[in-house]
Amino acid sequence: MQRMKMNIPEPERYPRMTPEEIEMVKGAIVEGHKNILIAFRSDIRNFKTLYKDCYVVCTPFILYAYKKNGKKLEKMARIYLADIILIAYSKEKYLLAQSEDTSLVITAPEALRVAQILYRNYQIVFSNLTIEETCELRSYDMSLFPPIKLPLSNSQKFQFAYASLCAKEMRPFRNEAVRFLHSMVLARNGVFDISLLPVDLFIDRRDLLPVLKAVDYMKFTSGFCCVNVSQPELFTGIADIISKSTSIKILYFVNCQITQGMKQISEALKANRELPVAYWCLDQNKITDFDFFPVIVSAQKEPIRVLSLNNCGIKANQTNELFKALEANTFQRSMEVLQIHGAEFSQDCVASFDKWLDCQSDELKKLDLGGIANSGQAILSLIRRYAPPLTHLTLSGTQINLAALEDLLEFIRESKTLEMLDISGTGLAPKSITHVIEAIAENDNLKRFDLNLSNLAIHGAALMPMFGAFLDSNLEKWRSIILDENGMNATDLKNFLPLLIMMPKLKRLSLSRNFSSKTENILNILPGIIEIKSLKYLIIQGGPTMKLESAIYPLIEQISARKLKYLDLSNNGLGDRGVSLAVGALRAIPTLKHFDITDNGLRGIQIWMELADAVVSAPALVEFQFSMSDMLATIELSKKNKATIRQLTELQSSALNAVYARRRRLGLGCPYLETEDVAYLSRKFKNGSKHSAVCKEFNLPLPYQHEGEVVEDGGDITEIDIGEMAVYETDSMRYVIEEDVSAFEAPEIMTQVITLPGTMPLIVENKEPEVISNKTSNPPHSRVAFIEPDQKEQPVIIVSSDDSDEDDVIKSKNFDINDEKVFGQKVTKKRSLKPDSESEDEIQVKPKKSNTPKRKLKLDDDDEPEEEEIPKKSPKKRSIEQERKPKRRLEDSDDEEEEPKPKKSTPKKRILDSDDESPKPKKFNSKKELFSSDDDEPPKPKKSTPKKKNLDSDEEEIKPKKSNSKKPIVSSDDDEPPKPKKSAPKRKLLDSDDEEPPKPKKSTPKKSLISSDDDEPPKPKKSAPKRKLLDSDSEEELPKPKKSAPKKPLISSDDDEPPKPKKSTPKRKLLDSDSDEEPPKPRKSNSKRK
C-alpha cells in the first residue's frame, strides 16, 4: 500500500521585503533559532516609545523587533513564548503582545498572522499548563483564535516544551534527549534516569536544566534517578521542580558528587508539603548541609518507605536528630528499608535508635547499620531484643566484639525471615566466621541464604575452618557467596573452587578486587569458575589497583559455556580488545539480562559501534548502561569532534531504546526500583505512538527521529478534519503520523513484578493488551471577546525615521494610542511554567444521578483491563468546609468527591462540552450569561425538563449587545506591564467599568450564583443586587436589566445542591466555552464578593 503524502504549501515568510532586507534579518537571528515563520516591516511601540519602519521577526519560540542602524539591525524588543502573559488583537488590526518586561504593539497588516502564530504555538507548546498559568487572549472577534485540539503525543508535548525552554535559556536543543524520553514513555518507565541521557548533555552542565524542567512539566515522571555521574549542583537544579511537582515519589541519586543543596530541597518541600516522596536514596554523596534532612523528615506526612543514606558523611548529632525525627513523626512508623552505612553513632544516637526501633511496625525488612565504629554491641543488642522480621541485615564495617557476636548468633538462630547477612569488614576472626556459618546451618527456617564474607582476610590458612563449616552444613542452603577484597591469590581460588562446585543451588558468586594482572597463574585458574554448573550471576569487578586487564581474557572467551543471566566485569582495564571479547560473550549468551563493562578504558569508535550493535541484538538484555566516563574520555581524545559526539550519542540512544523495548515487552518497570504507586503512574499514560505533523512548524523532527530526518518518512500518514482550526492556515495540523511501536508491544498476558527492596513482589496480570488511544485534549485557555468601542479612532503618531544615526524616537507619557481602549482592560496576573496536576486525557465526567455532574479522574479504566487490580492508597478527601475560600482557584485535583444525592424537584442541567467544539454564539432577546465546562461528556437532561438550546450548535449566532453610551474598555495606563494579583481573571464581560448601570423598572429578586463550594444557595433579597464583572476583583457593577425578571441560578460542575429552576428566562453569563473557571459567588450591593 502506497503511503499518503502530505500536501503542505510553503507560506509567504517575508512579505514586502527585499532580498537585502531578508539577508539582514537572517543575520540578526541567533544561531539555532533561525527558523523564521514570518518577518516584515512595521511601526511598533514598546511601552510608550514609538519606532517607525522596524522589522518584526517571528520564530517558533521568540518574537523579535529590530530597528535598522546603519547596515545592521539593533534589537528593540524580544518576547519569549514561555514568558507571554497577554496576546490581544483589536478591531483596529493592532497586536499587543506582553510579557513581564515588554509591552509590544505591532500595527502592520501582518499583525493578525503574528497573533495567530503566537496563540497557536502557545497552545501547542504549553498544552499541559493549568488555566491559571496560561496566557490571556483578547480579541474583538474570537473566531480568529479557535482552540487547538490536536492528537499530540506525550513525547511531543515534552519535545515542544523542551525546545521552548532551550530557546529561552539560549541552550542548544538535542532531539536525542527527546528520543530517550520517548523510549521511556513507550516502555512505561516513570523514573527519569539522568545518567542515561545522551552524553553530549554532560559536556556543559547548563544544557541539562531545560531537560529537567520539561520532564517535570510532563507530569508522568514519578521520580528522578542519577547514578555514577558527576552532578554537584543537582539538588539546586531540581529544587524548583520539587516545589511545584505533584507526582515525584522517588529521588535516587548515587555517587553524583553532590555536596550541598539539602537546604534548597527542604525549602522546596516546605512549600509543597503534599509531595509524597516515599523513596530517598542519596548514597555516596558527602552532603555538607545534611542538618536540613531531619527537618524534611519531621514535616513529611507521607510515610517514607525506603531511606538509604549510605556513606553520606552523617555526623553523630545529625544521626541523633534523624532518629528523633523518625520517632516523633507518627507517619514514619511503617518504614521498609533503612540504610545508613557509615553514619556516626554516639550514646544519644543509640537511645534514639532504641525508641525508633520500638515504635516500628513489622514492615521493616531491610536494615543497614554498617560502618559503626564504637556502638556495634549496643546496636546488635537492640536488634536481638526487638527481633524485627528482617530479610536483609547489613553490618559491613561495624566492629563486632564477642558480646556483639553472641547477640548476632542468637538473632540468627531465632529468625524466621532472614535471607541475607553481610558481615564484611567486621573484623571477625576465622573461628567467629565459622560460628556464623554454623548458626545459619542450624536454623531450619532459613531455606536459602546469601552470605557476604568480603574484606575478612579469608585467604591462606584462614580458608580451612570456613571450608569445614560449609562442608558440615546443608550445601543446598547456599544461594549466594560473596568473597570480595579478601586478598586471595590463585592458589586460594583453586582450593576453594571444589567447595563452590559442590553447592548445587549456588546462583551468585562475587570475587571482586581480589586479583590483578600481576597475580601469579590467575590467567589459568579463573576459567575454572565455569565448572559451577548452577552459576547464573558472576561478578568480578576491578579496582584502582586491582585490574585484571588481559588476565581475564581466557575466562571471557570461555564464559559462554554457562548460560549466565548477570555478568559484571566493570573497572578491569579491559581496553578495546577486552571489550571486544566481552561483546562476543554477549552475543554468545542469549540468556544474559544484565551486562556491565563500564570503566574499562574503551576508546575506539569502532568498538563502540560493535557494543551498541550487540546490545541492540541481544535477545534477553534488559539492564545495560553505557560508560559515561569512557564516552567522555573518547570525546576528549577526539578533541571534542562534533562528528564523534553525534555518533556516540546516536549509538547510545539506539542501544537504550532496544533495552527499554525489551523491558516493555517483558512487563518490567524501572531498572532500579518499582513501587505500586510508581507502576500506576508509569502505566496510565497513553497516546505514545500517534504524533501530529505540526512539529514541522517548529522545525522539529518526530520524537523518535534523528535530527535532520524528514517528518514524512516517520510512519503511516493519515489526514484528519481540523474544522475551525483551518483559520490558522497551518496545513501540517491536518496530518497524523502513526509510529511503528511493535518493538514495544507488551505480551497479551503481561506479568509485571512490582518490587521494593526487602518486600514481597506483587504480580499483576493484564489479560488484554493495552490499546493506545489517540484522543487528546488541550486545557482551556483564557479568551476574552471584545465589544467594539464607540469612541472615535485615536490618531496614531508616527515618528519619522531613516538610516542615519539621528535619534528618531519620541517619548511621551500621554501617547495617543490608548492600549486599554484598543485592546481591552488589562488583566494583572503572574504566570509561571507550572504544569497541570494531571494530564488532560485523564479527566472525564461520568453521568450521575445527581443534577450536578462532577469531574472525576480515570484510574485504570482506559489503560488497564478491569481484571487487573493494583493496590494503592486512596487519595485524601477534603471536606467542603475545607475547600471553601473567599477567592477560589480552579485546579485539577486528584481528590475523589462523593456524589450528592439528587433532588426530585430539580431537573438536570445540560453542561456544555467545551473540549469537543467551541460554542458559536446565538441571538437572545435579553442579556444572558453563559457558563463553560471542560466536562468530556455531559449528562442528558430528563424528558420532563424543557430542553435548552445547545450553545455548541450552529443554528444561529449571538452578537454581543452594544452599549448606548461610550464605553472605554480599559483606562489609559495599559502601557505598564501587568502586575501579578492573587486571583488572575481569565474571562471578562466587555462592558465598561466606568459606566453606571441603569436602574431597573421593577425590583425583582435574583437568585444567587452557586459556586462549587456552596452547600445551599443564599436566600433571594427583595431588591436586585448589583453584580460584579465576572472573574474580576474590582468593585464596578454590571448594568441592571431594563426588564426585571427572576434569575435562574447557574450550576457549576461541582455544586452539591443546585437550586430549583424558575419559569422565567434564565440570565446567563458570557464566557468562552473553553474556560475551566466557575462563576464567582454573588455579592450584595456595594459589598465585596465572598
N, C-alpha and C positions, 0 to 999 in steps of 0.2 A: 504493500500500500504506500502510495506516494505521500510524503509528509507535507502538510499545509505550509505555505509560505506567508509571511506577514507582509502586508502592504502598508508601509508607513512612509508617507511622503516627507521630504525634508522641509522643515518650516523655514520661513524667512528670518534669519538671525540678525541681520544688520540693515534695517530699513533706513533709507535716506542717509547712507554713509558712503563716503568714497573709499576706494581701496587703501589709500594712505591712512585714513582715519581708522579703518579696520585693523591694520597692522599696528598702529599706535595703541589701540585699545588692547590688542592681544599682548603686546609687550608690557603693558602695565599690570596685567594679572599675575599673581604669584604662581610660580611653577607648582603644578599639582592641582590647580583649581582653574584651569584654562578651558573647561567645558562651558562655553558661553551659550546660554539659551537665547538671549536677546540683548542687543545693545543699540542705542540710539541717542540722538541729541535732544536735550530738553532743558527748559528752565526749571531750576529746582530751588527749594528753600529748606534749609536746615535750621530748625528753631526760628529765629526772627531775622535770619540773614538770607537774602535772595542772591542767586547766582544765575547769570544768563549764559546760554549756549554751553551747557555742561554735557558730559557724557554719562549716561546711565547704563550700567552693565549688570546683568542678572545672570548668576551662575546657579547651579542647583542648591547651594547652601549659603551663598553670600550675595548681598545686594550692594553694589558699589556706586558711588557718584564721584566723577572726576571733573576737574576744570583744567583747561589747556593752559599751560605755562611755557611759552616758547615752543619747543619741539617735543616736550614731554607732557605727561598728564600728572597733575597734582591731585592726590586723593582728598576729597572734601567730606565724604561720609562713607561709613561701612556698617552694615547691619547683618549679623549672622542669623541664619534661620532659627537656630536654637534660642536666640535672645529676643525674638519678635514677641511683642505683647499686644500689638494692635495693627490690624490691616483695615483701612477704611477707604471706600470708593464712593465719591459723591456724585450728585446729579450734574455738577459742573465738569465731570470727567477728570477729576483730580484724584491722585492716590496719596494717602497718608500712611507711611509705614513707621512705626515707633518701636524703639527698644528703650532700655533704662537710660541710655545716654545719647540717643539720637532720635530726632523727630524730622523725618524727611518727607517733603511734599514734591510730587512729580506732576507736571502739568501737560506733558506731551500726549498726543493721541494714543501712544502705546502704553499709557498708564494702566488701562484695563487689562492688557495682556500681562503686564508685570504683576498686577494684583492677583490675577487668576493663577499665575505660576507660583507666587508666594503661598497662597492659600492651599493650592493643590499639593505642593511639596510639603507644607507643614502638616497637613492631614495624613499624608502617606508616611512621613518620617517619624512623626510622634503619635502614631495611632494608639499607643498604649497609655498615653497620659490621661490623668483624670480630667474631668470637666473644669475643675478649678485651676488646672495647670495649663490649659490650652490658651492660645492667643485669642483675642476678641476680634470678631469680624463685624464691620458695619457697612451697609450699602443701601442705597435708595431702591435698588432692585435686587432682591435676594436670589432671583432665578439665575443671576450671573455666577453664583457661587454655590452650586448644589453640593451636598455632602458626598464625600468619596467613599465608596464601598467596593473594594477590590479584594480578590482572593489572594491576599498576601500571606506567604508562609511565615512561620515564626522566625526562621533563619533570615528571611528578607527584612523583617522588622528590625532584627539585630543589625543587619548589614547597613540599612539606611541610617539608623541611629549612630552606629559606629562611624560611618563616613561623615555625618554631620558634626560629630564631636571632634573628629580629626581636623575638619576644616576650621572649626572654632579655635582649637588649640594649636593649629599650624603644625600638625604631625602627619607623617605620610600614612596613607591608607594602604592596608595589605589585605587582599581578599583571602589569603591563606589562613588568616585568623578566622574569617567567616567560614571557610571550608571546615576548619577544625570544629567550630561550634555546630555547624550543620551536621557533622557526623555524630556529635554528642546528642543532638536532638533526635536523630533517627535511631540511635542506639538507646534512647531513653535514659541517658546518664545525666542525672540532675546536679552532680557535683562538678563544678568547673575547675579542672586541673590546670593551673597556671604553668606548671613545669612542662606540660605537653604542648604549649603554644609554639608556633613557628620560631625558629632560632633567631631570625632577624629582629624579632621584637625585643630581644635581650641585649642587642648591641647598644642601644640607647634606652635607658630605663623609662624615659619620659613617654616612649611610644606605647607603654603598657597601660597607662592610665585611661585613655579613651576606651580600650577594650573592656576594662573592669567596669567602667560606668555603663557602657552599653549592655554588658551582660546582666547587671542588676536591673536595668531598665526593662529587660525581657520578662522578669518575674517568674521564670520557671527554674532558676537556679536555687537549689536547696543548700548550697554551701560552696566554699572556696577551698581549694587544695593546692599546695605547692610543696615539692619535695626536692631537696638537694640542689636548689637553685638560689644563688645569692640575690636576695631582695631585702636589704637592710631597712628600707622605708616602706615595707609592705603594709604594716599596721596603719601608718599615716595615710596611705593611699585608699585603704578600704574603710577607714573610719566613717567617712561621709556616706558611703554606701550603706553601712550598717545602720546609721542614724535614720535612714528612710526606708529600709527594707522591711518587708513583712514575711519573707519566705526563707531567709537564711537560717539554717539549723546546724550547720557544720562549719567549723573553722579548723582546718587541718594543715598546719604549717610545720614541716620537719626540716631542720638543718637549713634554714633560709638566711642565717646570719642576722636575724632580727635582734636588735639591741634595745630599742625603745619604741614607744608608741602605745603602750598599755594605757597611758593616761587618755589619749585620744579615743581608744576603744571604750574606755569606761564612760567618757562623756557622751559618746555616741549611743551607748546602751542606756544611759540615764535619760537621754532624750527619746528613746524608743524602748520603753520598759516592757512592751508586749512582745518584743522579738524573742522567740523561744530557742536560743542557742543551746542545743542539747548535747553537742559533741565538741569538746575542746581538745585539740592535740597540738601542743606547742613544743614538742620535743627538740632538744639540742639547739635552743635559742637562748643565749645569755641575756635575759631581759633585765635591764637595769632599773626600770620603774615598775617592778612587779608588785609594789605596795598597793597599786590600784586594783589588782585582780581580786583580793578578798572583798573589796567594795562591790565589785561586779557580782560575786557570788552571793553576798548578803542581800542584794536588791533583786536578784533574779527570781521570778515567780514560777518559771517553768523548771521542772526537775532536770538537772544535769545528769545524763545517763552515762557519759564517758568523759573522764577528766584525766588527761595524760600530760604531765609536766616533767618528763624525764630530762635530767641534765639541763635545767633552766637556770642554774645558779641561785636557787632559792635559799635565803638566809634563814637562821633559826627563828627570828622574830616574825618573818613572813610565813614560815610554816605554821607557827602557832596561830597567827591571825587567820590563816586559811582554814584550819580545822575548827576554830571558833566560829567562823562564818558559816561553815558547812553544818555545824551542830546547831547553831541558833536559827538557821533558816529551815522551817518545817517542811518546805517544799523539797529540800535536798535529803530526804530520808530513803530514797529508793535508787541510789546510785548503783550501777552495774560494774563499772570499771574505774579503778583509781590507780594511777601510776605516777609516782613522784620520786623516781630514782634520782639519787644524788642530792636530795633536799637535806639541809642541816636539821638536826634534831637536838633539842635540849630537854630538861626535865619538864618544863612547861609544855613543850610540844607533846611529850608522851602523855601528860594529863589531858591535853585537849584531844589527842587521838583516842584516848580511852573513852571520853564522853561521846565522841562522834561514833566510834565503833559500837557503843552500847545502844545508840538510837537508830542504827541502820536496820533495814529490813533484810529479809532473806534473799534479796535480789542481787547482793554483792557477789560477783562471780570471779572477778579478776583483780588481783591486788599486787602491786609492785612497790616494795619498800626496800629496794636495793640501794647500795651506796651509803648506808647509815653507819657512821664511824663508831659511836660510843653507846648507842641505845638499842643495840640488836637484841639483847637479852630481855629488856623490858617490852619491846615490841612483840617478840615471839611469845612471851608470857601472856600478853593480852589476846593474841590470836588463838592460843591454846584455850584460854578461859572462855572466850565468846564463841569459838568454833564456828565461824561463818561458813556457809556451804560453798567454799571456793572451788573452782575448777582449775584456776591458774594461780600459782603463788611464786613470785619472783623475789629472791633475796640476794641477787648478784651484787657483790661488792660490800655487803654488810658482814661485818666481822661476827662470827658465831663462836662463842666460847662453849665450855662443857655444859653450863646451865642452860644456855640458849639451845644447844643441841638436844638436850633432853626434852625441852618443850616442843621442839620441832618434831622429834621422833614420835612423841605422844600424839601430836596433831595428825601425823601421817597415819598412825595406827588406827585412829578413831574416825578418820574422814571416810565419807561415803561418796564423795563427789570429785575428789582431786584427780586431775588428768595430767597436769604439767607442773613440774617443780624445777626451778632454776636456782642452783646453789653455786653458780660460777663465781670465782673470785672471793669466796667467803673465808679462805684460809684454812679450810678443813684439812686435816691430815688424812692420809690414805685409809687408816683404820676407821676414822669417823665416816668417810665416804662409804666404806663397807657397811657400817651400821645403817646408813640411809637406804642403801640398796636392799638390805635385809628387811627393814621396816616396810618398804613398798611391797616386797615379795610376800610378806606375811599377811597383808591386808587383802583378803579375797574379794572385797568390794571394788578394788581397783583393777578393772579388767584389762585396760590398755593404758600405757603410760609413756609420757615424753619426759626425758631426763636430760638436763643441761649440766654438764660437768666441765665447762670451759674454765680456763685460767686457774687450774688447780694443781699445776705441775705434775700431771699424770704422764710420766714417761719413765723409762728405765725400770728400776725395781719397784716403783710405785704402782706399776700396772698389775703386779701379781695378786695382791689382796683383792683388788676390784675384779680381776679376772675370775677368781674363785667365787666371789659373791654372786656374780652374774650366772655362773655355771650351776650354783645351788638353787637358783630361782626358777620360776616357770618362764622359760625363754619366749613363750608366746605372748607374754605380757608387754614386751618392749616394742613400742611403735616408733620411737624416735630417740636417737642418741646424738648428742652434740658435744664435741671434744675440741672446740676452738681454743687457740692460743695456749696450748699445753707444752710447747717446746718439744714436740715429738720429732723423732727422726725416722728414717726409712726402716730401720730395724724394729722400732716400736710399732709402726704401722703393719709391718709384716707379721709380727707376733699377735697383733690384735685382730687382724682380718679374719682368722678362722672362727673366732668367737662371734663376730658380726655375721658371718655366713651361716652360723648355726641358728640365728634368730629368725624363725620362719615368717614373722609378720613385721619385720623391720622395714619401714617405709622411708624413713628420713635419716640421712647421715650428713653431718656437717664437720669438716676438718679445716676450717678457715684459719689462715695465719699461723700455720704450723711449719710449713715448708717453704723453701725458696729455691731458686735455680742452682744455688750452691750446696743444697742438701745432697749428700753423697748417695748415689744409687736410687734417688727418688724417681728418676726417669723410668726405671724398670718396675718399681713397686706400685706406683699409682694405678696402673691398669688393672691390678688385682681387685680393685673396687667393683668392677663389673661382674665379679663372681657372686655378689649378693643378689640373688635372684628376685627377691621381693622388693628391691630398691626402686622407689619412684621419685624421690626428691634427693638431689645431690647438690651440696653447697660447698664450694672450695673458693672462698674469697681470698684475695690477697691484701696486703697492707703496704705501708710506706717502705718497709724493709723486708717484707715477705712476699715477693713476687716470683711466681714460678716461671714466668716467661716461656722459653722453649721447652722446659722440662715437663710441661703439661701437654705438649703436643701429642705424644703417643696415647694418652688417655682420651683426648678429644677424638682421635682417629678411630678408636675402638668403642667409644661410648654408645654408638648406635645399636650395639648388641643388647642393650637394655631399653625397654620402652618407657623411658622416663617421662614424667609429667612436669618436672621442675628442674631447671638447670641454671645455676648461678656461678659464673666464673669471673665475676667483676674484679677490677683493680689488680689484675695479674700481669700487666705489661705484655699482653699477647702480641701487640703490634699488628700490622696489616696481614702478615702471613697467618698468625694465630687466629685472628678474627675470621679470616677466610676459611680456616679449618672448622671453626665453630659454626660458621654459616653452612658448611657442608653437613655438620651434625644436625643442624636444624632441619635441613631438607631430608635427612635420612631418618629422623624420628618423628613419625606422623602423630604421635600421641602427645608431643610436647605442648604444654599450655603456658608455662612461664619460662622466659628466656632472658637472661640478664648478662650482657657482656659490656656493661658501661665501664668507663675509665680504664680503657685498655690501650690507649695511645693510637687509636685509629686515625689515620691521616689521609690515605689515598682516596680520591673521589670515586675511583673505580670500585673499591671495596665497599664504600658507602652504597653504591648502586646495587652491588651483589646482596648486601644485607637487606636493603629495602625490598628487593625483589623476592628474597627468601621469606621475609615476614609476610608479604602480600600473599604468597602461595602456600604458606604453612597452614594445613587444614584445621588444626586444633588450637593454635596460639591465640590466647585471649589476654595475656599480660606481657607487655613489652614497652620499653622506654628507650628512645634514642639518647645517647650520652650527650648531655648538654656541654660538658667540659671538652669532650673530644670534638664536637662540632665547632665550638668557638675557637679551639686551637687550630682546626683545619682552616677556618676563615682567616685567622691571623696569619697562618702560613701562606695563604694566597694573597696577603696584603689587602684583605677585605675586598677582593674582587667581586663585583656585583653578580657576575655570571655564576660564580661558585656559591654565593649566598642564595641566589634564586634556585639553583639546582638542589642544594641541601634542603631548602625549605620545601620544595616540591616532593623530594624523596621522603622527608619526614611526614608530610601530610598524607601521602598515598599509603604509607605503612600504617599510620594510626587509623586512617579510615577503614582499612581492612580489619584491624583488630577490633574496632568498635562495631563493625558489621557482624563479626562473629559473636561478639558478646550479645548483641541484639537477637541474633538467631537462636542463641542458647538460653535466652531469657535472663541474662546476667545484668546486674546493675552497675554501680560504681566500682571500679577496680580496687579501691581502698576500703570502702565501708558501705554499709547499706542498713537503713532502718525502715520501719513500716512507713513513717511519715515521708522519708526521702523517696521511697519507692512510689508512693502515691503521687508526689509532686512530679516525679520523672515520667510516670505513665500517663498522666492526664492530658498532656499536650498532643494536639493532633495537627493536621494540615501541614505535614512536613515535606510532601512530595509535589505539591502544586504551587507554582510560582507565577507571579504576574510579570509580563514583559515590560511593565512600566519602569523597570530598572534601567532600560535604555535611556530614559530621560535624565538619569543621574550618571550616565556614562559608567555603569557598573555591570559586571557580568552576573550570571546567576550564582546563587550561594555555593554551588558545588563545582563551579568552573574556575579555571585558572584565569588570572588577569590577562586580558587581551583576547580571550576566546569569544566567539560570536554567540550572541544570545539565541539566535535562531537554530543553532546546532545543538541546543541543550536537551532536546527531547521532543515528544509529540506536542503539536500546537493545536489548540482549539480556540475558536472565536466565541466571545460572549457578548451579550447585549449590555451596553453601558448606560442606556437610557439618557436621562438628563445630564449625565456627566460628559456628554458629547460637546457641551458648551466650552469645555476646556481645550478642545481641539488637540487632544492627545491620543492619537490613534493606537499607541502602544498599550493603552488601557484595554483595548478590545481583545487582547490575546493572553491566553494562559498556557504555560508550558508544563507538561507532566514529566516529572523526572522518573527514571527507571531506578526503583529502590528495591529491586528483587534481592540484592545482596543483603539488605537489612530486614527482610521479611522474617517475622517470627514463625516458629512451627505452629501447626494447627492446635496442638496441645502444648503450651509453653509452660515449663516448670521453672519458677523463679525462686531461688533460695535467698530469702531476705535475712541476713545475719548481722549480728552485732558481736564483737569480740566477747567471748565468755557467756553467750546466751544460746538458747536453742534456736535453730533455724525455723523460719515459717515458710511452709511450702504453699505456693499459690499456683493453681492450675487454671489456665484460660482455655476453655473448651472451644472457643471460636476465635479465629484470627481477628485482630482489630481492623476496623475499616477507617482509613484516614479520610476525614471529612475535609471538604474544600470550602466550607462555609466560614466566612469571617465577617466581622462587622467592626466598624470603627466607632470609637466613642463619640458622642455628640460634641460638637464644637460650638463655641459662642458665636452667635449670629444675631445681628440686630438689623431689622428693617427700618428704613427711614421714611418719615413723612416729609414730603417736599416742602421746604421752607418758602414762605410767601415774600420774604424780603427781596428787594431788588439785588441783582448780582453786583457784588462789590468790584470795583476796578482793580486790576492786577498791575502792580508797579513792577516794571521790568528795568533792570539795571543794565545799561549798555556795557558791552564787553568786546574786547578784541584780543589779539595775541600779544599785545605789548605787556610790559611789566607794571603798567599803571594799575593801582588798586581800584577795581571796578565794583566794589562791594558797598552796598548801602545798609547800614544797621539802624534799625528803628524799633522802639518799644511798642509803638502802635502801628504795626504793619497792617495794610488794608485787607490782606487775605485773612479772613477770620476762620481758623480751623474748626471751631466749635459750631459756627453757623453752617460750614460746608460739610464737615464730616460727622457732626453729631456730638452729643455730650460725651466728654471723656470719662472713661472708666478707670479708676485708680485701683491697681492691684499689683501684687507681687507674685511672680511665677518662677518656679524652679523646675529643673528637669527631674521631676519625681514621677515614677511610674505608677500606673493604676494598681490597686490591690489585687486584682485578678484579671486574667485575660478576658477580653470581651466575649470570646466564643464560649466561655464557661457559664454565662448568665442566661437564664431563661425564666419565663413566667409560666407557671402551671395553673390551669383553671381550678378555681376553688369554689367551695360552696358559698363563701362569703362574697359580699359585693366589692371587696377591696383586694384585688389581686396583688401579690407581693413578689418581689424579686427573690429568687432562690438560686443558690449555686448548684450546678450539676456536679455530682461527685463522680461516680464511676459509670454513670448510665450510658454515656456516649463513648467512653474509651475502653471500658472493660465489660465483659458479659455479666449477666445478672448472677450467674453461678459463683462468680468469684467474690469472696468475702475477705476484706483486708481489715484487720483490727486497727482501729485508730481512735484517738481521743476525741470526744465530741467537743466542738468549739464552745467557748464560754458564751452564755447568753446575757445580754444586758437588759435590764427591765426598762419599761417605757419611761419611768421616772428618771432613771439614769440617763436616758437618751435625750430627755427634754432640755433644750437650751434656748436662750432668747434669740440667738442667731445661730442658725444651723447650717453646717456644711453638708453638702450631698456627697456621700462617699460610698463606694462599693465596699461591702463588708462581707466577711466570712460568717457572720452570725446568722443562725437559723432562728427565725421567729415563729411562734405558734400562730396557727391560723385563727382569726377571730370567728366567733360564731355568727352566722348570718341572721339578719332580721327579716322576718317575713314581709314586713311592710316596705322594705327598701328594695327597689329594683336594682339590677346590676347596671353599672355604667360601662360603656364601651370605651376602652382605652386605646389611644392611637398607637399604632405600630410605627414608631419613628425610624426604626432601623431598616424597615423594608422599603419605605417610599417617603420621600419628602412631601409634606402636605401642600396642596395647592389651595390658594385662597378661594373663598366663596362670598357671595353677597349676602348681607343681612340687613334687616331694616333698622336695627339698633346696634349700638356698640356692644361687642361681645368679647368675652375673654376665652382665650384658648389655653389649653394646657398640653404639656408634652409628656411623653413617657418613653423610656427605652425598653419597654417590655417587648419580648420577641413575639409572643402570641397572645393577644388579648382574649379574655373570655367573651363568649357570645351573650347578648342580652336575652332576658326572658321574653317569651312571646307576649306576656301581658304588658310588657313595658313598651311604650311608643319608641320606635326605632329612631335614633338620632342620625343625622346626616354624617356620613363618614368624611372627615376632613382630608382623607387621602384621595378622595375621588376627584375625577376631572370634570364634574358636571358643570360647575360654574366657578367664577373667580371672585375673590374678595379684593376689594380695593380699599386701602386704608382711608379712613374718613379725614378729610381736610378740615382744618380749623378755620373759623371765620375771621380770626384775627391773626396777626403776625406772630409767629412762634419761633423765636431763636432756639435752635436745638441745644446749644450749649453756650456758655459765656465766652468771652473773648480771650481768655487766658489759656487756651489749649496748647500754646506753644511750649508750656512746661511739660516735661515728660511725666507720665502718670506715676504717682507715688503709691506705694502699697498700702492697702487697707486690710483690716481684719476679714471683712467679708467682701469679696470681689463680685459685683453684679455681673451676670452673664447675659441677661436678656433685659430689655427695657421697652416700655412703651415710648413712642416717639413724640408724645405731646410735650409741650413746653413746660419747664419747671417754673417759669416766671408768671405764667398766666393764672389768674384767679378763676376757679371753676364757677360756672353759672349755678344759680340756686334752682333746686327742683320746684316744680309747681305744687306737688303734693309730697308730704313726708310719709314715706312708707318704710317699714322695717326691712333691713337687709340681713341675710344670713351671712355669717362669718365664713371665711375660708378656713378649711380644716387642714392643718399640716399633718405630717406623718406621725408626729408625737402627741397629738391631741387625743385624749380619751373620749371627750364628749364635746360637741360643738357649743360655743358660748350662746347664751340666750340672745335673741334679737332685741334691739332697742327701738324705741318709737321713732327717733329721728334717724335719718340715713347718715351713717358716719362717713366722714371724708376718708378717702383711700390714698395710700402712698403709691408712688411709682413702683412697679414690680421690680424685685431684686435690687432695690436701691435703698441706701441708708439715709437719704435726705428727707426733710420734713415737708417737701412740697406735696400737694394733693392733686388727685385726679379731678377733672371736671365731673360734676354730678349730672346724671341724665335729666333731660328735659321732662320726659315722662317717667314718673316714678313707678317702679314695678318691683315686686319682691325678687330677691336674688336667690338663685339656686346655688348651693354650695359646691365648690369644686372638690373633687375627691381625689387625693393623691394616691399613688400606688401603695402607700404604706399605712393608710388610715385604718384605725382599728374599729371605729364606729361611725360610719357615714350617716349624715342626716337624711331625713325623709325628703323626697323631691316635692317641689311645689308645682302647681299647674301653670304658673306664669312662666314666660320665656326666660330661660336662664341667661345670666350675664356671664360671658366667658372671656378669657384673657388672651391677648395677642402675644403668643410665644411661638418661637420656632419649634417644630416637632423634634428637632434633634437634641434638645436640651434634656439633661438629666435632672435639672433642678426642679424643685417642687414649689408651688405657690407659697409666698410668705403668709404669715398669720395676719389677720386684720388688726387694726388698731382703732381705738376710739378717736374721736375728733381731736386734733391738735395734741395728740399723745404719741409717744414712741411705740414702735412695734414691739410686741412681746418676743 
